[in-house]
């Protein structure tokens, strides 16, 4: 087992690692909070993308009962609100180029009719839901992912719907059905994806078998019995079962993060929940196994303070905070509202990966262990200095942003993929980066997280390496290879 060597290394000891450091720059943001009643206990995502072409990440933040906010990045950690039509009921949003014009659009999830906002010049957006022929309903949408099938010029969309608010016997055991939207002539066709078990995150990506699959992380608080996490084979259009090596897991599923952390080319999967945060390790036979407890990612209770009740995890995201060539992990934490059996002062986690593949908690030392009811988040380089900064959206508390000021960080590289087809951002591609330190791979996906994601150049830490060997397996299976210098963003065009 590959983990035996890692655990042995842990016993022997590892080299000292500098602690990450962040600087609170939240006062630079416009005042924004995610508010509302029980329909907004969940959700609260952020979409991070470049809406004005200046290579700096901009922000769309869900508002719940309050209006959503669009925030422009003016550089130097200066931010200003941008014009956006009033939009309430928003639970989350994902950046996506729906029409292949090279300008990022937004798919907006709501407790009510979802919207597709078409991006225009200088961070302008117009409602294109009807124009693109997208069917709408009034369900309570809490999860989203997208992919391109075959030669389609437009994406297939999967929408996760939470509790059926019209069920008189609900909310328990009243999970709504999910929806697949496929492009057809003149618009989109809607098909149900059942059974639905109240998903709070969905992700279309290659699974441990190497096949495109749709993963759904479901909240057992409402399906109560008979439900579980789900995996749906995209090509065969069926749910996987024990005969496929898929073992059902039931948890209070909130968010999904996916990245190869073992270097074997297959993504591990992080599932946030109430209590244990479950890391699943991809196995050579195409199945998943729960990571050993000693890996350090279960993060089941607050790591500061005196509240010993279980934690509640929401958005999870991998990113190399110190650019040492190993992906670290951020988890946003916070009580649903006033659930008495769970921690109310629940600090966020920043889990730094060590050379032996285990993780160690550093949020308090880094200055990001805040205890508001966090929901969505993003690791992104907001000032262009090559270090990943941190954005956190909170329920009934201000939006937060932290500048990464960690000293002695390694080299880095940013990779922006581009095609000429409708799938302009090469969703479905796999990027592999190799240096003397080892191999890293990242899938180009839309989805996962909790109610929000980003569409930016893919960031890799390189350690001391001055350059990297990069390969891109494009969505059609063709692989291109590149040798690229460190400390800059490269555009790789097909």
Secondary structure as the mmCIF struct_conf table of DSSP 4:
data_model
#
loop_
_struct_conf.conf_type_id
_struct_conf.id
_struct_conf.beg_label_comp_id
_struct_conf.beg_label_asym_id
_struct_conf.beg_label_seq_id
_struct_conf.end_label_comp_id
_struct_conf.end_label_asym_id
_struct_conf.end_label_seq_id
HELX_RH_AL_P HELX_RH_AL_P1 UNK A 2 UNK A 12
HELX_LH_PP_P HELX_LH_PP_P1 UNK A 18 UNK A 20
STRN STRN1 UNK A 22 UNK A 24
HELX_RH_3T_P HELX_RH_3T_P1 UNK A 26 UNK A 28
BEND BEND1 UNK A 29 UNK A 29
HELX_LH_PP_P HELX_LH_PP_P2 UNK A 30 UNK A 31
STRN STRN2 UNK A 34 UNK A 35
BEND BEND2 UNK A 37 UNK A 37
HELX_RH_3T_P HELX_RH_3T_P2 UNK A 38 UNK A 40
BEND BEND3 UNK A 41 UNK A 42
STRN STRN3 UNK A 46 UNK A 49
BEND BEND4 UNK A 51 UNK A 56
STRN STRN4 UNK A 58 UNK A 61
STRN STRN5 UNK A 64 UNK A 64
TURN_TY1_P TURN_TY1_P1 UNK A 65 UNK A 65
BEND BEND5 UNK A 66 UNK A 66
HELX_LH_PP_P HELX_LH_PP_P3 UNK A 67 UNK A 68
STRN STRN6 UNK A 69 UNK A 75
TURN_TY1_P TURN_TY1_P2 UNK A 76 UNK A 77
STRN STRN7 UNK A 78 UNK A 81
BEND BEND6 UNK A 89 UNK A 89
STRN STRN8 UNK A 90 UNK A 96
BEND BEND7 UNK A 98 UNK A 103
STRN STRN9 UNK A 105 UNK A 110
STRN STRN10 UNK A 111 UNK A 111
BEND BEND8 UNK A 112 UNK A 113
STRN STRN11 UNK A 115 UNK A 120
HELX_RH_3T_P HELX_RH_3T_P3 UNK A 121 UNK A 123
STRN STRN12 UNK A 124 UNK A 127
TURN_TY1_P TURN_TY1_P3 UNK A 129 UNK A 133
STRN STRN13 UNK A 140 UNK A 140
STRN STRN14 UNK A 141 UNK A 147
TURN_TY1_P TURN_TY1_P4 UNK A 150 UNK A 151
BEND BEND9 UNK A 153 UNK A 154
STRN STRN15 UNK A 156 UNK A 161
STRN STRN16 UNK A 163 UNK A 163
TURN_TY1_P TURN_TY1_P5 UNK A 165 UNK A 166
TURN_TY1_P TURN_TY1_P6 UNK A 168 UNK A 169
BEND BEND10 UNK A 171 UNK A 171
TURN_TY1_P TURN_TY1_P7 UNK A 172 UNK A 173
STRN STRN17 UNK A 175 UNK A 175
HELX_LH_PP_P HELX_LH_PP_P4 UNK A 176 UNK A 177
STRN STRN18 UNK A 178 UNK A 184
TURN_TY1_P TURN_TY1_P8 UNK A 185 UNK A 186
STRN STRN19 UNK A 187 UNK A 193
BEND BEND11 UNK A 195 UNK A 195
STRN STRN20 UNK A 199 UNK A 206
TURN_TY1_P TURN_TY1_P9 UNK A 208 UNK A 209
BEND BEND12 UNK A 210 UNK A 211
STRN STRN21 UNK A 212 UNK A 218
STRN STRN22 UNK A 219 UNK A 219
HELX_RH_AL_P HELX_RH_AL_P2 UNK A 220 UNK A 223
BEND BEND13 UNK A 225 UNK A 226
STRN STRN23 UNK A 230 UNK A 233
TURN_TY1_P TURN_TY1_P10 UNK A 234 UNK A 237
STRN STRN24 UNK A 238 UNK A 239
HELX_RH_3T_P HELX_RH_3T_P4 UNK A 242 UNK A 244
TURN_TY1_P TURN_TY1_P11 UNK A 245 UNK A 245
HELX_LH_PP_P HELX_LH_PP_P5 UNK A 246 UNK A 248
STRN STRN25 UNK A 252 UNK A 252
STRN STRN26 UNK A 256 UNK A 259
BEND BEND14 UNK A 262 UNK A 266
STRN STRN27 UNK A 268 UNK A 271
STRN STRN28 UNK A 274 UNK A 274
BEND BEND15 UNK A 275 UNK A 275
HELX_LH_PP_P HELX_LH_PP_P6 UNK A 276 UNK A 277
STRN STRN29 UNK A 278 UNK A 282
TURN_TY1_P TURN_TY1_P12 UNK A 284 UNK A 285
BEND BEND16 UNK A 286 UNK A 286
STRN STRN30 UNK A 288 UNK A 290
HELX_LH_PP_P HELX_LH_PP_P7 UNK A 291 UNK A 292
HELX_RH_3T_P HELX_RH_3T_P5 UNK A 293 UNK A 295
BEND BEND17 UNK A 296 UNK A 296
STRN STRN31 UNK A 301 UNK A 301
BEND BEND18 UNK A 303 UNK A 306
BEND BEND19 UNK A 309 UNK A 309
STRN STRN32 UNK A 310 UNK A 310
HELX_LH_PP_P HELX_LH_PP_P8 UNK A 311 UNK A 311
STRN STRN33 UNK A 312 UNK A 312
STRN STRN34 UNK A 313 UNK A 319
BEND BEND20 UNK A 321 UNK A 322
BEND BEND21 UNK A 324 UNK A 326
STRN STRN35 UNK A 328 UNK A 333
BEND BEND22 UNK A 336 UNK A 338
TURN_TY1_P TURN_TY1_P13 UNK A 340 UNK A 341
STRN STRN36 UNK A 342 UNK A 342
BEND BEND23 UNK A 344 UNK A 345
STRN STRN37 UNK A 349 UNK A 353
HELX_LH_PP_P HELX_LH_PP_P9 UNK A 354 UNK A 354
TURN_TY1_P TURN_TY1_P14 UNK A 355 UNK A 356
BEND BEND24 UNK A 357 UNK A 357
STRN STRN38 UNK A 359 UNK A 361
HELX_RH_AL_P HELX_RH_AL_P3 UNK A 363 UNK A 366
TURN_TY1_P TURN_TY1_P15 UNK A 367 UNK A 367
BEND BEND25 UNK A 372 UNK A 372
STRN STRN39 UNK A 373 UNK A 380
BEND BEND26 UNK A 382 UNK A 387
STRN STRN40 UNK A 389 UNK A 395
TURN_TY1_P TURN_TY1_P16 UNK A 396 UNK A 396
STRN STRN41 UNK A 397 UNK A 404
TURN_TY1_P TURN_TY1_P17 UNK A 407 UNK A 408
STRN STRN42 UNK A 411 UNK A 418
BEND BEND27 UNK A 420 UNK A 422
TURN_TY1_P TURN_TY1_P18 UNK A 424 UNK A 425
TURN_TY1_P TURN_TY1_P19 UNK A 427 UNK A 428
STRN STRN43 UNK A 430 UNK A 435
TURN_TY1_P TURN_TY1_P20 UNK A 436 UNK A 437
STRN STRN44 UNK A 438 UNK A 443
STRN STRN45 UNK A 446 UNK A 447
STRN STRN46 UNK A 449 UNK A 449
TURN_TY1_P TURN_TY1_P21 UNK A 450 UNK A 451
STRN STRN47 UNK A 452 UNK A 452
STRN STRN48 UNK A 454 UNK A 455
BEND BEND28 UNK A 456 UNK A 456
HELX_LH_PP_P HELX_LH_PP_P10 UNK A 457 UNK A 457
STRN STRN49 UNK A 458 UNK A 463
TURN_TY1_P TURN_TY1_P22 UNK A 464 UNK A 464
BEND BEND29 UNK A 466 UNK A 466
STRN STRN50 UNK A 467 UNK A 473
TURN_TY1_P TURN_TY1_P23 UNK A 475 UNK A 476
BEND BEND30 UNK A 477 UNK A 477
STRN STRN51 UNK A 479 UNK A 485
BEND BEND31 UNK A 486 UNK A 488
STRN STRN52 UNK A 489 UNK A 493
#
